Amino acid sequence: GAEHSKPIELSEFMPQDKRERYNYLKKLQLPFCTEVYQYDHGNFMGKQYWMWRVPGMASDRDTNKTAQIIATIAKDMPTYHTRAMKRAFIDRYDLISTATPTILSDIYQHITGDSSAPPTSASKNVRARLNN
């Protein structure tokens, strides 16, 4: 039978809106069988989705392999927050705040414990001023 494939992270290909994302997954049709795993970050961060190919016959599927794939995804869950999550935060609070995106980015990093490097030298300068 077919092997289990390596999981791919789907979130970057999916719509941001929850209803549209649900419909996207529901209507997704592929010429092979798959399994989907979702990880819920909670709050405004939403969910991340992974999909991988599985054998077409249920009797050929290995539940231990599925458990291993999910354990690997959970173990490798990024410590550093993705750009998409940071962008969602900035977009959301930019509508109700007069703070610049650089300040919002610093706020995001402070409240989430995001230890990824700042994307620009301006962000580095702001972070340095706020930490003093």
Backbone as XML, in Angstrom:
<?xml version="1.0"?>
<chain id="A" units="angstrom">
  <residue number="1" name="GLY">
    <atom name="N" x="0.810" y="-1.189" z="0.000"/>
    <atom name="CA" x="0.000" y="0.000" z="0.000"/>
    <atom name="C" x="0.848" y="1.245" z="0.000"/>
  </residue>
  <residue number="2" name="ALA">
    <atom name="N" x="0.207" y="2.376" z="-0.164"/>
    <atom name="CA" x="0.889" y="3.668" z="-0.165"/>
    <atom name="C" x="1.395" y="4.004" z="1.228"/>
  </residue>
  <residue number="3" name="GLU">
    <atom name="N" x="2.479" y="4.721" z="1.262"/>
    <atom name="CA" x="3.070" y="5.146" z="2.526"/>
    <atom name="C" x="2.373" y="6.407" z="3.039"/>
  </residue>
  <residue number="4" name="HIS">
    <atom name="N" x="2.537" y="6.649" z="4.343"/>
    <atom name="CA" x="2.133" y="7.928" z="4.893"/>
    <atom name="C" x="3.150" y="8.959" z="4.410"/>
  </residue>
  <residue number="5" name="SER">
    <atom name="N" x="2.674" y="10.090" z="3.948"/>
    <atom name="CA" x="3.593" y="11.118" z="3.476"/>
    <atom name="C" x="3.951" y="12.066" z="4.618"/>
  </residue>
  <residue number="6" name="LYS">
    <atom name="N" x="4.932" y="12.901" z="4.359"/>
    <atom name="CA" x="5.348" y="13.910" z="5.326"/>
    <atom name="C" x="4.243" y="14.966" z="5.418"/>
  </residue>
  <residue number="7" name="PRO">
    <atom name="N" x="3.899" y="15.400" z="6.630"/>
    <atom name="CA" x="2.828" y="16.406" z="6.754"/>
    <atom name="C" x="3.259" y="17.774" z="6.228"/>
  </residue>
  <residue number="8" name="ILE">
    <atom name="N" x="2.300" y="18.485" z="5.644"/>
    <atom name="CA" x="2.544" y="19.862" z="5.223"/>
    <atom name="C" x="1.625" y="20.768" z="6.032"/>
  </residue>
  <residue number="9" name="GLU">
    <atom name="N" x="2.114" y="21.956" z="6.344"/>
    <atom name="CA" x="1.348" y="22.930" z="7.108"/>
    <atom name="C" x="0.475" y="23.688" z="6.120"/>
  </residue>
  <residue number="10" name="LEU">
    <atom name="N" x="-0.845" y="23.668" z="6.339"/>
    <atom name="CA" x="-1.803" y="24.221" z="5.379"/>
    <atom name="C" x="-2.201" y="25.670" z="5.628"/>
  </residue>
  <residue number="11" name="SER">
    <atom name="N" x="-1.981" y="26.174" z="6.816"/>
    <atom name="CA" x="-2.554" y="27.460" z="7.209"/>
    <atom name="C" x="-2.226" y="28.591" z="6.249"/>
  </residue>
  <residue number="12" name="GLU">
    <atom name="N" x="-1.012" y="28.604" z="5.707"/>
    <atom name="CA" x="-0.646" y="29.699" z="4.818"/>
    <atom name="C" x="-1.393" y="29.663" z="3.485"/>
  </residue>
  <residue number="13" name="PHE">
    <atom name="N" x="-1.993" y="28.526" z="3.151"/>
    <atom name="CA" x="-2.748" y="28.388" z="1.904"/>
    <atom name="C" x="-4.238" y="28.635" z="2.101"/>
  </residue>
  <residue number="14" name="MET">
    <atom name="N" x="-4.658" y="28.758" z="3.357"/>
    <atom name="CA" x="-6.083" y="28.821" z="3.686"/>
    <atom name="C" x="-6.535" y="30.256" z="3.921"/>
  </residue>
  <residue number="15" name="PRO">
    <atom name="N" x="-7.820" y="30.527" z="3.733"/>
    <atom name="CA" x="-8.354" y="31.859" z="4.042"/>
    <atom name="C" x="-8.225" y="32.157" z="5.537"/>
  </residue>
  <residue number="16" name="GLN">
    <atom name="N" x="-8.136" y="33.423" z="5.896"/>
    <atom name="CA" x="-8.026" y="33.828" z="7.303"/>
    <atom name="C" x="-9.359" y="33.721" z="8.043"/>
  </residue>
  <residue number="17" name="ASP">
    <atom name="N" x="-10.450" y="34.028" z="7.340"/>
    <atom name="CA" x="-11.769" y="34.002" z="7.958"/>
    <atom name="C" x="-12.136" y="32.578" z="8.377"/>
  </residue>
  <residue number="18" name="LYS">
    <atom name="N" x="-12.617" y="32.401" z="9.613"/>
    <atom name="CA" x="-12.926" y="31.068" z="10.148"/>
    <atom name="C" x="-13.939" y="30.315" z="9.293"/>
  </residue>
  <residue number="19" name="ARG">
    <atom name="N" x="-14.990" y="30.990" z="8.879"/>
    <atom name="CA" x="-16.037" y="30.347" z="8.085"/>
    <atom name="C" x="-15.500" y="29.926" z="6.716"/>
  </residue>
  <residue number="20" name="GLU">
    <atom name="N" x="-14.730" y="30.816" z="6.092"/>
    <atom name="CA" x="-14.147" y="30.493" z="4.794"/>
    <atom name="C" x="-13.141" y="29.346" z="4.918"/>
  </residue>
  <residue number="21" name="ARG">
    <atom name="N" x="-12.388" y="29.327" z="6.016"/>
    <atom name="CA" x="-11.410" y="28.258" z="6.248"/>
    <atom name="C" x="-12.121" y="26.913" z="6.423"/>
  </residue>
  <residue number="22" name="TYR">
    <atom name="N" x="-13.223" y="26.921" z="7.179"/>
    <atom name="CA" x="-14.017" y="25.702" z="7.371"/>
    <atom name="C" x="-14.519" y="25.187" z="6.030"/>
  </residue>
  <residue number="23" name="ASN">
    <atom name="N" x="-15.085" y="26.092" z="5.219"/>
    <atom name="CA" x="-15.592" y="25.701" z="3.902"/>
    <atom name="C" x="-14.467" y="25.225" z="2.987"/>
  </residue>
  <residue number="24" name="TYR">
    <atom name="N" x="-13.298" y="25.851" z="3.076"/>
    <atom name="CA" x="-12.147" y="25.450" z="2.284"/>
    <atom name="C" x="-11.798" y="23.992" z="2.580"/>
  </residue>
  <residue number="25" name="LEU">
    <atom name="N" x="-11.689" y="23.656" z="3.864"/>
    <atom name="CA" x="-11.352" y="22.279" z="4.248"/>
    <atom name="C" x="-12.451" y="21.298" z="3.860"/>
  </residue>
  <residue number="26" name="LYS">
    <atom name="N" x="-13.702" y="21.719" z="4.051"/>
    <atom name="CA" x="-14.827" y="20.839" z="3.752"/>
    <atom name="C" x="-14.911" y="20.527" z="2.254"/>
  </residue>
  <residue number="27" name="LYS">
    <atom name="N" x="-14.602" y="21.519" z="1.426"/>
    <atom name="CA" x="-14.719" y="21.349" z="-0.026"/>
    <atom name="C" x="-13.445" y="20.837" z="-0.691"/>
  </residue>
  <residue number="28" name="LEU">
    <atom name="N" x="-12.353" y="20.761" z="0.064"/>
    <atom name="CA" x="-11.088" y="20.320" z="-0.509"/>
    <atom name="C" x="-11.190" y="18.876" z="-0.980"/>
  </residue>
  <residue number="29" name="GLN">
    <atom name="N" x="-10.909" y="18.670" z="-2.254"/>
    <atom name="CA" x="-10.963" y="17.327" z="-2.830"/>
    <atom name="C" x="-9.615" y="17.010" z="-3.454"/>
  </residue>
  <residue number="30" name="LEU">
    <atom name="N" x="-9.059" y="15.885" z="-3.035"/>
    <atom name="CA" x="-7.771" y="15.445" z="-3.550"/>
    <atom name="C" x="-7.925" y="14.050" z="-4.137"/>
  </residue>
  <residue number="31" name="PRO">
    <atom name="N" x="-7.041" y="13.670" z="-5.045"/>
    <atom name="CA" x="-7.168" y="12.350" z="-5.674"/>
    <atom name="C" x="-6.605" y="11.213" z="-4.806"/>
  </residue>
  <residue number="32" name="PHE">
    <atom name="N" x="-6.400" y="11.470" z="-3.516"/>
    <atom name="CA" x="-5.880" y="10.467" z="-2.596"/>
    <atom name="C" x="-6.422" y="10.758" z="-1.201"/>
  </residue>
  <residue number="33" name="CYS">
    <atom name="N" x="-6.304" y="9.797" z="-0.300"/>
    <atom name="CA" x="-6.796" y="9.947" z="1.069"/>
    <atom name="C" x="-5.777" y="10.698" z="1.917"/>
  </residue>
  <residue number="34" name="THR">
    <atom name="N" x="-6.295" y="11.501" z="2.833"/>
    <atom name="CA" x="-5.427" y="12.280" z="3.711"/>
    <atom name="C" x="-5.966" y="12.261" z="5.137"/>
  </residue>
  <residue number="35" name="GLU">
    <atom name="N" x="-5.111" y="12.680" z="6.047"/>
    <atom name="CA" x="-5.527" y="12.967" z="7.410"/>
    <atom name="C" x="-5.164" y="14.407" z="7.679"/>
  </residue>
  <residue number="36" name="VAL">
    <atom name="N" x="-5.952" y="15.055" z="8.525"/>
    <atom name="CA" x="-5.723" y="16.449" z="8.880"/>
    <atom name="C" x="-5.594" y="16.541" z="10.399"/>
  </residue>
  <residue number="37" name="TYR">
    <atom name="N" x="-4.604" y="17.287" z="10.835"/>
    <atom name="CA" x="-4.419" y="17.562" z="12.265"/>
    <atom name="C" x="-4.486" y="19.063" z="12.441"/>
  </residue>
  <residue number="38" name="GLN">
    <atom name="N" x="-5.220" y="19.499" z="13.462"/>
    <atom name="CA" x="-5.282" y="20.929" z="13.739"/>
    <atom name="C" x="-4.776" y="21.200" z="15.145"/>
  </residue>
  <residue number="39" name="TYR">
    <atom name="N" x="-4.014" y="22.273" z="15.270"/>
    <atom name="CA" x="-3.491" y="22.705" z="16.560"/>
    <atom name="C" x="-4.096" y="24.059" z="16.855"/>
  </residue>
  <residue number="40" name="ASP">
    <atom name="N" x="-4.779" y="24.172" z="17.977"/>
    <atom name="CA" x="-5.454" y="25.414" z="18.353"/>
    <atom name="C" x="-4.570" y="26.182" z="19.321"/>
  </residue>
  <residue number="41" name="HIS">
    <atom name="N" x="-4.112" y="27.348" z="18.876"/>
    <atom name="CA" x="-3.280" y="28.198" z="19.728"/>
    <atom name="C" x="-4.113" y="28.890" z="20.797"/>
  </residue>
  <residue number="42" name="GLY">
    <atom name="N" x="-5.413" y="28.970" z="20.576"/>
    <atom name="CA" x="-6.280" y="29.697" z="21.488"/>
    <atom name="C" x="-6.260" y="31.180" z="21.170"/>
  </residue>
  <residue number="43" name="ASN">
    <atom name="N" x="-7.208" y="31.892" z="21.761"/>
    <atom name="CA" x="-7.311" y="33.337" z="21.610"/>
    <atom name="C" x="-7.382" y="33.725" z="20.141"/>
  </residue>
  <residue number="44" name="PHE">
    <atom name="N" x="-6.792" y="34.850" z="19.767"/>
    <atom name="CA" x="-6.909" y="35.371" z="18.409"/>
    <atom name="C" x="-5.971" y="34.675" z="17.431"/>
  </residue>
  <residue number="45" name="MET">
    <atom name="N" x="-5.043" y="33.881" z="17.933"/>
    <atom name="CA" x="-4.037" y="33.288" z="17.053"/>
    <atom name="C" x="-4.605" y="32.213" z="16.144"/>
  </residue>
  <residue number="46" name="GLY">
    <atom name="N" x="-5.748" y="31.670" z="16.509"/>
    <atom name="CA" x="-6.387" y="30.702" z="15.636"/>
    <atom name="C" x="-5.733" y="29.337" z="15.649"/>
  </residue>
  <residue number="47" name="LYS">
    <atom name="N" x="-5.901" y="28.628" z="14.557"/>
    <atom name="CA" x="-5.437" y="27.253" z="14.462"/>
    <atom name="C" x="-4.422" y="27.112" z="13.336"/>
  </residue>
  <residue number="48" name="GLN">
    <atom name="N" x="-3.579" y="26.104" z="13.473"/>
    <atom name="CA" x="-2.696" y="25.692" z="12.396"/>
    <atom name="C" x="-3.151" y="24.308" z="11.962"/>
  </residue>
  <residue number="49" name="TYR">
    <atom name="N" x="-3.067" y="24.057" z="10.672"/>
    <atom name="CA" x="-3.523" y="22.791" z="10.112"/>
    <atom name="C" x="-2.382" y="22.094" z="9.377"/>
  </residue>
  <residue number="50" name="TRP">
    <atom name="N" x="-2.300" y="20.765" z="9.547"/>
    <atom name="CA" x="-1.365" y="19.924" z="8.815"/>
    <atom name="C" x="-2.148" y="18.834" z="8.110"/>
  </residue>
  <residue number="51" name="MET">
    <atom name="N" x="-1.661" y="18.443" z="6.955"/>
    <atom name="CA" x="-2.296" y="17.372" z="6.200"/>
    <atom name="C" x="-1.200" y="16.467" z="5.660"/>
  </residue>
  <residue number="52" name="TRP">
    <atom name="N" x="-1.495" y="15.166" z="5.625"/>
    <atom name="CA" x="-0.579" y="14.213" z="5.019"/>
    <atom name="C" x="-1.370" y="13.105" z="4.351"/>
  </residue>
  <residue number="53" name="ARG">
    <atom name="N" x="-0.718" y="12.495" z="3.376"/>
    <atom name="CA" x="-1.333" y="11.416" z="2.604"/>
    <atom name="C" x="-1.286" y="10.120" z="3.408"/>
  </residue>
  <residue number="54" name="VAL">
    <atom name="N" x="-2.367" y="9.363" z="3.311"/>
    <atom name="CA" x="-2.447" y="8.049" z="3.960"/>
    <atom name="C" x="-2.909" y="7.025" z="2.930"/>
  </residue>
  <residue number="55" name="PRO">
    <atom name="N" x="-2.676" y="5.745" z="3.199"/>
    <atom name="CA" x="-3.147" y="4.711" z="2.269"/>
    <atom name="C" x="-4.662" y="4.788" z="2.072"/>
  </residue>
  <residue number="56" name="GLY">
    <atom name="N" x="-5.107" y="4.432" z="0.869"/>
    <atom name="CA" x="-6.524" y="4.503" z="0.532"/>
    <atom name="C" x="-7.384" y="3.520" z="1.304"/>
  </residue>
  <residue number="57" name="MET">
    <atom name="N" x="-6.854" y="2.361" z="1.568"/>
    <atom name="CA" x="-7.602" y="1.343" z="2.309"/>
    <atom name="C" x="-7.386" y="1.545" z="3.806"/>
  </residue>
  <residue number="58" name="ALA">
    <atom name="N" x="-8.484" y="1.646" z="4.546"/>
    <atom name="CA" x="-8.383" y="1.848" z="5.993"/>
    <atom name="C" x="-7.567" y="0.738" z="6.657"/>
  </residue>
  <residue number="59" name="SER">
    <atom name="N" x="-7.664" y="-0.467" z="6.130"/>
    <atom name="CA" x="-6.927" y="-1.593" z="6.722"/>
    <atom name="C" x="-5.418" y="-1.459" z="6.528"/>
  </residue>
  <residue number="60" name="ASP">
    <atom name="N" x="-4.981" y="-0.618" z="5.570"/>
    <atom name="CA" x="-3.552" y="-0.399" z="5.324"/>
    <atom name="C" x="-2.981" y="0.754" z="6.154"/>
  </residue>
  <residue number="61" name="ARG">
    <atom name="N" x="-3.843" y="1.461" z="6.853"/>
    <atom name="CA" x="-3.387" y="2.623" z="7.623"/>
    <atom name="C" x="-2.787" y="2.172" z="8.953"/>
  </residue>
  <residue number="62" name="ASP">
    <atom name="N" x="-1.733" y="2.847" z="9.331"/>
    <atom name="CA" x="-0.992" y="2.515" z="10.542"/>
    <atom name="C" x="-1.275" y="3.590" z="11.595"/>
  </residue>
  <residue number="63" name="THR">
    <atom name="N" x="-2.068" y="3.246" z="12.606"/>
    <atom name="CA" x="-2.415" y="4.233" z="13.639"/>
    <atom name="C" x="-1.178" y="4.651" z="14.425"/>
  </residue>
  <residue number="64" name="ASN">
    <atom name="N" x="-0.202" y="3.762" z="14.548"/>
    <atom name="CA" x="1.046" y="4.139" z="15.229"/>
    <atom name="C" x="1.797" y="5.199" z="14.431"/>
  </residue>
  <residue number="65" name="LYS">
    <atom name="N" x="1.798" y="5.070" z="13.103"/>
    <atom name="CA" x="2.456" y="6.061" z="12.246"/>
    <atom name="C" x="1.741" y="7.405" z="12.353"/>
  </residue>
  <residue number="66" name="THR">
    <atom name="N" x="0.410" y="7.377" z="12.372"/>
    <atom name="CA" x="-0.354" y="8.617" z="12.544"/>
    <atom name="C" x="-0.017" y="9.270" z="13.874"/>
  </residue>
  <residue number="67" name="ALA">
    <atom name="N" x="0.043" y="8.481" z="14.938"/>
    <atom name="CA" x="0.398" y="9.008" z="16.259"/>
    <atom name="C" x="1.809" y="9.596" z="16.249"/>
  </residue>
  <residue number="68" name="GLN">
    <atom name="N" x="2.739" y="8.945" z="15.548"/>
    <atom name="CA" x="4.107" y="9.460" z="15.440"/>
    <atom name="C" x="4.143" y="10.795" z="14.707"/>
  </residue>
  <residue number="69" name="ILE">
    <atom name="N" x="3.358" y="10.893" z="13.632"/>
    <atom name="CA" x="3.306" y="12.145" z="12.860"/>
    <atom name="C" x="2.783" y="13.271" z="13.747"/>
  </residue>
  <residue number="70" name="ILE">
    <atom name="N" x="1.701" y="13.014" z="14.469"/>
    <atom name="CA" x="1.119" y="14.044" z="15.344"/>
    <atom name="C" x="2.096" y="14.407" z="16.455"/>
  </residue>
  <residue number="71" name="ALA">
    <atom name="N" x="2.780" y="13.428" z="17.024"/>
    <atom name="CA" x="3.766" y="13.703" z="18.077"/>
    <atom name="C" x="4.913" y="14.556" z="17.539"/>
  </residue>
  <residue number="72" name="THR">
    <atom name="N" x="5.335" y="14.277" z="16.308"/>
    <atom name="CA" x="6.400" y="15.065" z="15.688"/>
    <atom name="C" x="5.950" y="16.503" z="15.462"/>
  </residue>
  <residue number="73" name="ILE">
    <atom name="N" x="4.721" y="16.673" z="14.986"/>
    <atom name="CA" x="4.183" y="18.021" z="14.785"/>
    <atom name="C" x="4.155" y="18.762" z="16.119"/>
  </residue>
  <residue number="74" name="ALA">
    <atom name="N" x="3.644" y="18.107" z="17.162"/>
    <atom name="CA" x="3.546" y="18.750" z="18.476"/>
    <atom name="C" x="4.931" y="19.092" z="19.021"/>
  </residue>
  <residue number="75" name="LYS">
    <atom name="N" x="5.888" y="18.185" z="18.849"/>
    <atom name="CA" x="7.250" y="18.402" z="19.344"/>
    <atom name="C" x="7.916" y="19.556" z="18.599"/>
  </residue>
  <residue number="76" name="ASP">
    <atom name="N" x="7.655" y="19.635" z="17.315"/>
    <atom name="CA" x="8.290" y="20.661" z="16.492"/>
    <atom name="C" x="7.470" y="21.949" z="16.401"/>
  </residue>
  <residue number="77" name="MET">
    <atom name="N" x="6.392" y="22.047" z="17.198"/>
    <atom name="CA" x="5.583" y="23.265" z="17.173"/>
    <atom name="C" x="6.528" y="24.446" z="17.411"/>
  </residue>
  <residue number="78" name="PRO">
    <atom name="N" x="6.531" y="25.384" z="16.510"/>
    <atom name="CA" x="7.543" y="26.438" z="16.612"/>
    <atom name="C" x="7.461" y="27.228" z="17.906"/>
  </residue>
  <residue number="79" name="THR">
    <atom name="N" x="8.635" y="27.430" z="18.515"/>
    <atom name="CA" x="8.746" y="28.305" z="19.673"/>
    <atom name="C" x="8.602" y="29.744" z="19.202"/>
  </residue>
  <residue number="80" name="TYR">
    <atom name="N" x="9.132" y="29.995" z="18.027"/>
    <atom name="CA" x="9.050" y="31.334" z="17.459"/>
    <atom name="C" x="7.720" y="31.464" z="16.727"/>
  </residue>
  <residue number="81" name="HIS">
    <atom name="N" x="7.067" y="32.563" z="16.958"/>
    <atom name="CA" x="5.767" y="32.773" z="16.339"/>
    <atom name="C" x="5.940" y="33.092" z="14.862"/>
  </residue>
  <residue number="82" name="THR">
    <atom name="N" x="5.012" y="32.584" z="14.068"/>
    <atom name="CA" x="5.122" y="32.800" z="12.629"/>
    <atom name="C" x="4.819" y="34.248" z="12.272"/>
  </residue>
  <residue number="83" name="ARG">
    <atom name="N" x="5.314" y="34.637" z="11.140"/>
    <atom name="CA" x="5.041" y="35.992" z="10.649"/>
    <atom name="C" x="3.544" y="36.211" z="10.461"/>
  </residue>
  <residue number="84" name="ALA">
    <atom name="N" x="2.850" y="35.152" z="10.059"/>
    <atom name="CA" x="1.407" y="35.277" z="9.838"/>
    <atom name="C" x="0.684" y="35.605" z="11.137"/>
  </residue>
  <residue number="85" name="MET">
    <atom name="N" x="1.081" y="34.972" z="12.239"/>
    <atom name="CA" x="0.435" y="35.259" z="13.519"/>
    <atom name="C" x="0.727" y="36.681" z="13.971"/>
  </residue>
  <residue number="86" name="LYS">
    <atom name="N" x="1.977" y="37.103" z="13.793"/>
    <atom name="CA" x="2.344" y="38.470" z="14.186"/>
    <atom name="C" x="1.583" y="39.473" z="13.320"/>
  </residue>
  <residue number="87" name="ARG">
    <atom name="N" x="1.481" y="39.183" z="12.027"/>
    <atom name="CA" x="0.760" y="40.074" z="11.113"/>
    <atom name="C" x="-0.711" y="40.153" z="11.502"/>
  </residue>
  <residue number="88" name="ALA">
    <atom name="N" x="-1.319" y="39.032" z="11.894"/>
    <atom name="CA" x="-2.722" y="39.039" z="12.315"/>
    <atom name="C" x="-2.906" y="39.920" z="13.544"/>
  </residue>
  <residue number="89" name="PHE">
    <atom name="N" x="-1.971" y="39.851" z="14.481"/>
    <atom name="CA" x="-2.034" y="40.697" z="15.677"/>
    <atom name="C" x="-1.934" y="42.168" z="15.296"/>
  </residue>
  <residue number="90" name="ILE">
    <atom name="N" x="-0.944" y="42.506" z="14.476"/>
    <atom name="CA" x="-0.740" y="43.912" z="14.093"/>
    <atom name="C" x="-1.940" y="44.436" z="13.310"/>
  </residue>
  <residue number="91" name="ASP">
    <atom name="N" x="-2.449" y="43.640" z="12.366"/>
    <atom name="CA" x="-3.605" y="44.073" z="11.584"/>
    <atom name="C" x="-4.826" y="44.305" z="12.468"/>
  </residue>
  <residue number="92" name="ARG">
    <atom name="N" x="-5.021" y="43.424" z="13.439"/>
    <atom name="CA" x="-6.182" y="43.533" z="14.320"/>
    <atom name="C" x="-6.119" y="44.786" z="15.188"/>
  </residue>
  <residue number="93" name="TYR">
    <atom name="N" x="-4.967" y="45.044" z="15.804"/>
    <atom name="CA" x="-4.867" y="46.151" z="16.747"/>
    <atom name="C" x="-4.470" y="47.461" z="16.093"/>
  </residue>
  <residue number="94" name="ASP">
    <atom name="N" x="-4.043" y="47.427" z="14.862"/>
    <atom name="CA" x="-3.757" y="48.644" z="14.126"/>
    <atom name="C" x="-5.041" y="49.432" z="13.884"/>
  </residue>
  <residue number="95" name="LEU">
    <atom name="N" x="-6.162" y="48.731" z="13.802"/>
    <atom name="CA" x="-7.455" y="49.379" z="13.560"/>
    <atom name="C" x="-7.934" y="50.196" z="14.752"/>
  </residue>
  <residue number="96" name="ILE">
    <atom name="N" x="-7.488" y="49.847" z="15.963"/>
    <atom name="CA" x="-7.994" y="50.526" z="17.164"/>
    <atom name="C" x="-6.906" y="51.266" z="17.926"/>
  </residue>
  <residue number="97" name="SER">
    <atom name="N" x="-5.722" y="51.367" z="17.336"/>
    <atom name="CA" x="-4.601" y="51.971" z="18.037"/>
    <atom name="C" x="-3.916" y="52.999" z="17.151"/>
  </residue>
  <residue number="98" name="THR">
    <atom name="N" x="-3.308" y="53.982" z="17.788"/>
    <atom name="CA" x="-2.498" y="54.940" z="17.032"/>
    <atom name="C" x="-1.030" y="54.545" z="17.044"/>
  </residue>
  <residue number="99" name="ALA">
    <atom name="N" x="-0.717" y="53.420" z="17.668"/>
    <atom name="CA" x="0.670" y="52.941" z="17.707"/>
    <atom name="C" x="1.119" y="52.523" z="16.311"/>
  </residue>
  <residue number="100" name="THR">
    <atom name="N" x="2.399" y="52.713" z="16.045"/>
    <atom name="CA" x="2.955" y="52.308" z="14.754"/>
    <atom name="C" x="3.086" y="50.784" z="14.706"/>
  </residue>
  <residue number="101" name="PRO">
    <atom name="N" x="3.183" y="50.221" z="13.501"/>
    <atom name="CA" x="3.391" y="48.773" z="13.399"/>
    <atom name="C" x="4.634" y="48.288" z="14.159"/>
  </residue>
  <residue number="102" name="THR">
    <atom name="N" x="5.672" y="49.116" z="14.215"/>
    <atom name="CA" x="6.881" y="48.735" z="14.944"/>
    <atom name="C" x="6.593" y="48.606" z="16.438"/>
  </residue>
  <residue number="103" name="ILE">
    <atom name="N" x="5.828" y="49.544" z="16.989"/>
    <atom name="CA" x="5.451" y="49.476" z="18.409"/>
    <atom name="C" x="4.531" y="48.283" z="18.643"/>
  </residue>
  <residue number="104" name="LEU">
    <atom name="N" x="3.550" y="48.069" z="17.763"/>
    <atom name="CA" x="2.655" y="46.917" z="17.896"/>
    <atom name="C" x="3.441" y="45.610" z="17.839"/>
  </residue>
  <residue number="105" name="SER">
    <atom name="N" x="4.443" y="45.552" z="16.978"/>
    <atom name="CA" x="5.286" y="44.360" z="16.892"/>
    <atom name="C" x="6.014" y="44.128" z="18.207"/>
  </residue>
  <residue number="106" name="ASP">
    <atom name="N" x="6.527" y="45.188" z="18.802"/>
    <atom name="CA" x="7.218" y="45.052" z="20.083"/>
    <atom name="C" x="6.253" y="44.615" z="21.181"/>
  </residue>
  <residue number="107" name="ILE">
    <atom name="N" x="5.042" y="45.166" z="21.187"/>
    <atom name="CA" x="4.028" y="44.755" z="22.168"/>
    <atom name="C" x="3.725" y="43.270" z="21.998"/>
  </residue>
  <residue number="108" name="TYR">
    <atom name="N" x="3.553" y="42.843" z="20.756"/>
    <atom name="CA" x="3.290" y="41.435" z="20.461"/>
    <atom name="C" x="4.402" y="40.557" z="21.028"/>
  </residue>
  <residue number="109" name="GLN">
    <atom name="N" x="5.636" y="40.925" z="20.757"/>
    <atom name="CA" x="6.763" y="40.131" z="21.234"/>
    <atom name="C" x="6.817" y="40.106" z="22.756"/>
  </residue>
  <residue number="110" name="HIS">
    <atom name="N" x="6.477" y="41.202" z="23.389"/>
    <atom name="CA" x="6.508" y="41.267" z="24.851"/>
    <atom name="C" x="5.430" y="40.379" z="25.478"/>
  </residue>
  <residue number="111" name="ILE">
    <atom name="N" x="4.192" y="40.456" z="24.979"/>
    <atom name="CA" x="3.111" y="39.701" z="25.631"/>
    <atom name="C" x="3.103" y="38.222" z="25.270"/>
  </residue>
  <residue number="112" name="THR">
    <atom name="N" x="3.717" y="37.871" z="24.128"/>
    <atom name="CA" x="3.728" y="36.456" z="23.740"/>
    <atom name="C" x="5.029" y="35.748" z="24.088"/>
  </residue>
  <residue number="113" name="GLY">
    <atom name="N" x="6.041" y="36.509" z="24.469"/>
    <atom name="CA" x="7.331" y="35.894" z="24.737"/>
    <atom name="C" x="8.045" y="35.487" z="23.466"/>
  </residue>
  <residue number="114" name="ASP">
    <atom name="N" x="7.628" y="36.050" z="22.335"/>
    <atom name="CA" x="8.236" y="35.746" z="21.043"/>
    <atom name="C" x="9.694" y="36.197" z="21.076"/>
  </residue>
  <residue number="115" name="SER">
    <atom name="N" x="10.612" y="35.264" z="20.908"/>
    <atom name="CA" x="12.028" y="35.603" z="20.984"/>
    <atom name="C" x="12.698" y="35.639" z="19.623"/>
  </residue>
  <residue number="116" name="SER">
    <atom name="N" x="11.893" y="35.699" z="18.569"/>
    <atom name="CA" x="12.486" y="35.764" z="17.236"/>
    <atom name="C" x="13.126" y="37.135" z="17.035"/>
  </residue>
  <residue number="117" name="ALA">
    <atom name="N" x="14.062" y="37.187" z="16.129"/>
    <atom name="CA" x="14.772" y="38.434" z="15.871"/>
    <atom name="C" x="13.840" y="39.459" z="15.244"/>
  </residue>
  <residue number="118" name="PRO">
    <atom name="N" x="14.005" y="40.742" z="15.605"/>
    <atom name="CA" x="13.183" y="41.773" z="14.965"/>
    <atom name="C" x="13.488" y="41.834" z="13.472"/>
  </residue>
  <residue number="119" name="PRO">
    <atom name="N" x="12.460" y="42.066" z="12.645"/>
    <atom name="CA" x="12.648" y="42.003" z="11.195"/>
    <atom name="C" x="13.408" y="43.177" z="10.599"/>
  </residue>
  <residue number="120" name="THR">
    <atom name="N" x="13.460" y="44.321" z="11.275"/>
    <atom name="CA" x="14.104" y="45.493" z="10.691"/>
    <atom name="C" x="14.986" y="46.175" z="11.722"/>
  </residue>
  <residue number="121" name="SER">
    <atom name="N" x="15.895" y="47.009" z="11.246"/>
    <atom name="CA" x="16.754" y="47.758" z="12.169"/>
    <atom name="C" x="15.920" y="48.749" z="12.980"/>
  </residue>
  <residue number="122" name="ALA">
    <atom name="N" x="14.827" y="49.279" z="12.397"/>
    <atom name="CA" x="13.952" y="50.176" z="13.158"/>
    <atom name="C" x="13.351" y="49.444" z="14.353"/>
  </residue>
  <residue number="123" name="SER">
    <atom name="N" x="12.954" y="48.183" z="14.151"/>
    <atom name="CA" x="12.412" y="47.384" z="15.252"/>
    <atom name="C" x="13.463" y="47.159" z="16.322"/>
  </residue>
  <residue number="124" name="LYS">
    <atom name="N" x="14.697" y="46.911" z="15.902"/>
    <atom name="CA" x="15.791" y="46.721" z="16.864"/>
    <atom name="C" x="15.996" y="47.987" z="17.688"/>
  </residue>
  <residue number="125" name="ASN">
    <atom name="N" x="15.958" y="49.145" z="17.027"/>
    <atom name="CA" x="16.146" y="50.417" z="17.740"/>
    <atom name="C" x="15.019" y="50.669" z="18.734"/>
  </residue>
  <residue number="126" name="VAL">
    <atom name="N" x="13.774" y="50.416" z="18.323"/>
    <atom name="CA" x="12.634" y="50.602" z="19.224"/>
    <atom name="C" x="12.760" y="49.661" z="20.415"/>
  </residue>
  <residue number="127" name="ARG">
    <atom name="N" x="13.080" y="48.408" z="20.155"/>
    <atom name="CA" x="13.220" y="47.434" z="21.233"/>
    <atom name="C" x="14.316" y="47.864" z="22.204"/>
  </residue>
  <residue number="128" name="ALA">
    <atom name="N" x="15.433" y="48.353" z="21.679"/>
    <atom name="CA" x="16.531" y="48.809" z="22.532"/>
    <atom name="C" x="16.086" y="49.985" z="23.410"/>
  </residue>
  <residue number="129" name="ARG">
    <atom name="N" x="15.350" y="50.937" z="22.833"/>
    <atom name="CA" x="14.870" y="52.095" z="23.614"/>
    <atom name="C" x="13.880" y="51.674" z="24.679"/>
  </residue>
  <residue number="130" name="LEU">
    <atom name="N" x="12.977" y="50.724" z="24.349"/>
    <atom name="CA" x="11.972" y="50.279" z="25.318"/>
    <atom name="C" x="12.571" y="49.440" z="26.434"/>
  </residue>
  <residue number="131" name="ASN">
    <atom name="N" x="13.661" y="48.744" z="26.149"/>
    <atom name="CA" x="14.284" y="47.905" z="27.167"/>
    <atom name="C" x="15.164" y="48.704" z="28.119"/>
  </residue>
  <residue number="132" name="ASN">
    <atom name="N" x="15.450" y="49.949" z="27.800"/>
    <atom name="CA" x="16.290" y="50.788" z="28.682"/>
    <atom name="C" x="15.459" y="51.573" z="29.656"/>
  </residue>
</chain>
